[in-house]
């Protein structure tokens, strides 16, 4: 007979947001939309029982299911500087070494500049009404 006292394993997700674009002035609005989407996804996944982490070029957080960590994540996003992206490059991002699902938030400008982010799912942010965001 086996008795289980532990909670089932929590699903973990890391939201990846590269805070660099090819033209910071032109792409500022798209990037602001990407930040709002990252915050919204963090709130959603935490509500669904996930441990949520964040990866940016200026730091991040390992996945946590604690509500107080959501506030830290929001503050990090609010203070996130926008950097210039060199075409065809990907800035070094915060690494979470745990086995996690990854969702990347990518702007149309980043996509056009050849940014490639390893993720299980990608959310495209575009100010162009012709482009459908996932």
Backbone as numpy.savetxt, mean C-alpha at the origin, in Angstrom:
# Nx Ny Nz CAx CAy CAz Cx Cy Cz
-7.35 -37.13 22.05 -8.19 -35.97 22.05 -7.29 -34.73 22.05
-7.63 -33.73 21.20 -6.84 -32.51 21.09 -7.71 -31.32 21.46
-7.15 -30.45 22.25 -7.87 -29.25 22.66 -7.19 -28.03 22.04
-7.97 -27.21 21.36 -7.41 -26.03 20.71 -7.71 -24.79 21.53
-6.66 -24.12 21.96 -6.81 -22.90 22.73 -6.37 -21.66 21.95
-5.74 -21.86 20.81 -5.23 -20.73 20.05 -6.26 -20.23 19.05
-6.17 -18.94 18.77 -6.99 -18.37 17.71 -6.51 -18.95 16.39
-7.39 -19.03 15.39 -6.91 -19.44 14.08 -5.92 -18.39 13.56
-5.03 -18.82 12.70 -4.02 -17.91 12.16 -4.70 -16.72 11.48
-4.21 -15.53 11.78 -4.74 -14.32 11.17 -4.16 -14.17 9.78
-5.01 -13.80 8.84 -4.52 -13.52 7.50 -3.79 -12.18 7.55
-2.66 -12.12 6.84 -1.84 -10.91 6.87 -1.77 -10.31 5.46
-1.83 -8.98 5.41 -1.72 -8.28 4.13 -0.84 -7.07 4.31
-0.05 -6.76 3.28 0.77 -5.56 3.26 0.31 -4.72 2.07
-0.03 -3.48 2.36 -0.41 -2.53 1.32 0.87 -1.81 0.90
1.18 -1.89 -0.39 2.40 -1.29 -0.92 2.05 -0.02 -1.67
2.67 1.07 -1.29 2.45 2.36 -1.93 3.81 2.99 -2.20
4.20 3.05 -3.46 5.48 3.66 -3.82 5.27 5.17 -3.88
5.92 5.88 -2.99 5.75 7.33 -2.91 6.77 8.06 -3.78
6.76 7.68 -5.07 7.60 8.34 -6.06 6.86 8.31 -7.40
6.90 9.44 -8.09 6.25 9.55 -9.40 7.21 10.25 -10.36
6.98 10.10 -11.67 7.86 10.70 -12.67 7.79 12.22 -12.64
6.61 12.77 -12.45 6.42 14.23 -12.44 5.59 14.60 -11.22
6.24 14.93 -10.08 5.50 15.20 -8.85 4.44 16.31 -8.96
4.67 17.31 -9.79 3.69 18.39 -9.93 2.46 17.88 -10.70
2.70 17.26 -11.82 1.61 16.77 -12.68 0.82 15.64 -12.04
1.49 14.79 -11.28 0.86 13.58 -10.75 0.44 13.69 -9.28
0.48 14.89 -8.74 0.15 15.08 -7.33 -1.26 14.59 -7.00
-2.24 14.93 -7.81 -3.63 14.53 -7.54 -3.81 13.01 -7.55
-3.18 12.35 -8.53 -3.26 10.88 -8.56 -2.65 10.29 -7.30
-1.52 10.84 -6.88 -0.86 10.31 -5.69 -1.70 10.54 -4.44
-2.32 11.70 -4.33 -3.23 11.96 -3.21 -4.37 10.94 -3.20
-4.89 10.60 -4.37 -5.94 9.58 -4.47 -5.41 8.21 -4.04
-4.17 7.94 -4.38 -3.55 6.66 -3.99 -3.42 6.58 -2.47
-3.07 7.69 -1.82 -2.96 7.70 -0.36 -4.33 7.44 0.27
-5.36 8.09 -0.25 -6.72 7.86 0.27 -7.13 6.40 0.08
-6.79 5.82 -1.06 -7.14 4.42 -1.32 -6.39 3.50 -0.36
-5.12 3.79 -0.08 -4.34 2.97 0.86 -4.97 3.00 2.24
-5.35 4.20 2.71 -5.99 4.33 4.02 -7.32 3.58 4.06
-8.08 3.69 3.01 -9.38 3.01 2.92 -9.21 1.49 2.93
-8.25 0.99 2.18 -8.00 -0.45 2.15 -7.53 -0.96 3.51
-6.67 -0.19 4.18 -6.20 -0.59 5.50 -7.38 -0.72 6.46
-8.26 0.25 6.45 -9.45 0.22 7.31 -10.34 -0.97 6.96
-10.55 -1.20 5.68 -11.39 -2.32 5.23 -10.82 -3.67 5.67
-9.53 -3.89 5.37 -8.94 -5.19 5.70 -8.89 -5.43 7.21
-8.61 -4.40 7.98 -8.60 -4.56 9.44 -9.99 -4.96 9.92
-11.03 -4.34 9.35 -12.40 -4.68 9.70 -12.78 -6.10 9.31
-12.10 -6.64 8.31 -12.34 -8.02 7.86 -11.51 -9.04 8.64
-10.76 -8.57 9.62 -9.99 -9.49 10.47 -8.56 -9.73 10.03
-8.08 -8.98 9.07 -6.69 -9.13 8.61 -5.75 -8.39 9.56
-4.52 -8.83 9.61 -3.43 -8.05 10.18 -2.91 -7.24 8.99
-2.83 -5.92 9.15 -2.51 -5.03 8.04 -1.15 -4.38 8.24
-0.35 -4.38 7.18 0.94 -3.72 7.18 1.03 -2.74 6.04
2.08 -1.96 6.02 2.27 -0.95 4.98 3.73 -0.95 4.56
3.96 -0.81 3.25 5.31 -0.70 2.71 5.39 0.51 1.81
6.31 1.44 2.12 6.57 2.61 1.29 8.08 2.76 1.17
8.50 3.72 0.36 9.93 3.99 0.23 10.48 4.73 1.45
9.58 5.19 2.32 9.99 5.91 3.53 9.56 5.17 4.78
9.67 3.86 4.76 9.34 3.07 5.93 8.01 2.37 5.79
7.56 1.81 6.90 6.30 1.08 6.90 6.11 0.34 8.20
5.21 -0.62 8.17 4.84 -1.36 9.37 4.64 -2.83 9.04
5.06 -3.68 9.95 4.74 -5.10 9.82 3.26 -5.27 10.09
2.63 -6.31 9.53 1.19 -6.50 9.72 0.81 -6.61 11.20
-0.27 -5.92 11.54 -0.81 -5.94 12.89 -2.32 -5.90 12.81
-2.96 -6.58 13.74 -4.43 -6.54 13.78 -4.92 -5.60 14.89
-4.00 -4.85 15.50 -4.35 -3.90 16.55 -4.92 -2.62 15.95
-6.04 -2.16 16.44 -6.68 -0.93 15.94 -5.79 0.29 16.12
-5.01 0.34 17.20 -4.16 1.52 17.42 -3.08 1.64 16.34
-2.72 0.54 15.73 -1.72 0.59 14.66 -2.28 1.27 13.41
-3.60 1.24 13.26 -4.23 1.89 12.12 -3.98 3.40 12.19
-4.02 3.97 13.37 -3.74 5.40 13.53 -2.30 5.72 13.10
-1.36 4.88 13.50 0.04 5.07 13.09 0.18 5.01 11.57
-0.54 4.06 10.97 -0.51 3.91 9.52 -1.07 5.17 8.85
-2.19 5.70 9.35 -2.77 6.93 8.81 -1.79 8.09 8.92
-1.13 8.22 10.07 -0.17 9.31 10.26 1.01 9.18 9.29
1.46 7.95 9.10 2.56 7.72 8.16 2.15 8.16 6.75
0.94 7.78 6.34 0.46 8.17 5.02 0.31 9.68 4.90
-0.18 10.33 5.95 -0.38 11.77 5.92 0.93 12.54 5.79
2.00 11.98 6.32 3.30 12.66 6.30 4.22 12.17 5.19
3.72 11.30 4.35 4.55 10.66 3.33 5.00 11.66 2.26
6.30 11.84 2.08 6.78 12.76 1.05 6.63 12.15 -0.34
6.45 12.99 -1.32 6.37 12.53 -2.71 7.73 12.75 -3.35
8.30 11.68 -3.86 9.64 11.73 -4.44 9.57 11.59 -5.97
10.67 11.91 -6.63 10.74 11.78 -8.09 11.17 10.35 -8.43
10.43 9.73 -9.35 10.70 8.36 -9.81 11.54 8.41 -11.08
12.64 7.72 -11.08 13.45 7.61 -12.28 12.78 6.56 -13.18
12.56 6.89 -14.46 11.87 5.94 -15.36 12.53 4.56 -15.35
11.67 3.54 -15.25 12.14 2.16 -15.26 12.70 1.65 -13.94
12.64 2.46 -12.89 13.20 2.04 -11.60 12.09 1.82 -10.58
12.44 1.12 -9.53 11.53 0.95 -8.39 12.33 1.26 -7.14
11.91 2.26 -6.37 12.62 2.58 -5.14 12.60 1.40 -4.16
13.61 1.34 -3.31 13.65 0.31 -2.28 12.51 0.57 -1.30
11.74 -0.47 -1.01 10.57 -0.35 -0.15 10.79 -1.06 1.18
10.04 -0.63 2.20 10.04 -1.30 3.49 9.70 -2.77 3.25
10.42 -3.66 3.90 10.19 -5.09 3.73 9.58 -5.72 4.97
8.54 -6.49 4.75 7.96 -7.30 5.81 8.32 -8.73 5.46
9.07 -9.38 6.31 9.61 -10.69 5.97 8.67 -11.84 6.25
7.50 -11.53 6.77 6.53 -12.58 7.03 5.86 -12.97 5.71
5.32 -14.19 5.66 4.57 -14.62 4.49 3.23 -13.88 4.50
3.06 -13.00 3.53 1.87 -12.16 3.50 1.35 -12.03 2.08
0.09 -11.64 2.00 -0.50 -11.24 0.73 -0.11 -9.78 0.52
0.12 -9.38 -0.71 0.50 -7.99 -1.00 -0.49 -7.39 -2.00
-0.90 -6.15 -1.71 -1.71 -5.38 -2.65 -0.96 -4.08 -2.90
-0.71 -3.79 -4.19 0.03 -2.58 -4.56 -0.94 -1.55 -5.11
-0.77 -0.33 -4.68 -1.56 0.78 -5.20 -0.63 1.55 -6.13
-1.00 1.61 -7.41 -0.14 2.18 -8.44 -0.92 3.25 -9.20
-0.29 4.41 -9.40 -0.95 5.46 -10.19 -0.70 5.21 -11.67
-1.53 5.79 -12.51 -1.35 5.67 -13.95 0.01 6.23 -14.36
0.41 7.33 -13.75 1.72 7.92 -14.05 2.86 6.98 -13.71
2.76 6.27 -12.59 3.79 5.30 -12.22 3.83 4.16 -13.23
2.67 3.70 -13.63 2.56 2.61 -14.60 3.20 3.04 -15.93
2.89 4.26 -16.37 3.44 4.78 -17.62 4.96 4.92 -17.54
5.51 5.17 -16.34 6.95 5.31 -16.15 7.65 3.96 -16.03
6.89 2.86 -16.08 7.48 1.53 -16.03 7.69 0.97 -14.64
7.02 1.54 -13.64 7.15 1.03 -12.27 6.60 -0.38 -12.19
7.36 -1.24 -11.56 6.94 -2.62 -11.38 7.04 -2.96 -9.89
5.91 -3.38 -9.30 5.87 -3.73 -7.89 5.35 -5.15 -7.77
6.09 -5.99 -7.07 5.66 -7.38 -6.87 4.48 -7.40 -5.90
3.33 -7.87 -6.36 2.15 -7.93 -5.51 1.19 -8.99 -6.05
0.33 -9.46 -5.18 -0.69 -10.42 -5.58 -1.85 -9.73 -6.30
-2.05 -8.45 -5.96 -3.14 -7.67 -6.55 -2.67 -6.24 -6.72
-3.13 -5.61 -7.79 -2.75 -4.22 -8.05 -4.01 -3.38 -8.19
-4.01 -2.22 -7.55 -5.10 -1.26 -7.66 -4.55 -0.07 -8.45
-5.16 0.22 -9.59 -4.70 1.31 -10.44 -5.49 2.58 -10.14
-4.76 3.67 -9.90 -5.35 4.97 -9.63 -5.09 5.87 -10.83
-6.16 6.43 -11.40 -6.01 7.30 -12.56 -7.00 8.45 -12.47
-6.54 9.63 -12.85 -7.43 10.79 -12.93 -8.14 10.82 -14.28
-7.75 9.93 -15.20 -8.35 9.85 -16.51 -9.66 9.08 -16.42
-10.81 9.69 -16.77 -12.09 8.99 -16.66 -12.21 7.78 -17.60
-11.33 7.69 -18.59 -11.35 6.57 -19.52 -10.75 5.30 -18.91
-9.95 5.47 -17.86 -9.29 4.34 -17.21 -10.13 3.87 -16.05
-10.42 2.59 -16.00 -11.22 2.05 -14.90 -10.29 1.54 -13.81
-10.45 2.08 -12.62 -9.63 1.65 -11.47 -10.20 0.36 -10.91
-9.30 -0.53 -10.48 -9.72 -1.82 -9.92 -10.18 -1.65 -8.49
